[in-house]
Amino acid sequence: LKCSRCAAAFCAYCLADCGRDAHAHVGTCPEGQASIKVAKKQKGVGGRALGGMPATVYGTKEAFDVAQHRRRCKHLALYFEKFDEDGQRGQEL
C-alpha cells in the first residue's frame, strides 16, 4: 500500500511503515503469512507466488480482509484489557 500524499509504503497486512518500498517486509510479514493460511482455509483462496516473490507479496482481497479483521480484533482485545471486571478503566489510563 502507498500513501497518495507522501508515497510512503505500508504493509497491507500489519500496516507497518516500510519507507518507500514495502515488498521486502510484506514478503516476510508473519501477519501476512498467517492471514493467507486463514483465507485459504476459510475461502479456498490466499495468494500465489509470482515472479520469484512469496505469496504474501501478491495476496488476495480475501487475505487482506482476513488480516485487517485479525488486526482489529487484536487491538480491540488489547483495549478491553485496560478495563476491570466492573467495566471501569484502570489507573494506568
Secondary structure, DSSP 8 states (H G I E B T S, - for coil): -B-TTT--BB-TTT--B-TT--HHHHHH-HHHHHHHHHHHHHHS--B--BTTB-TTTTB-HHHHHHHHHHHHHHHHHHHHTTB-TTS-B-TT-
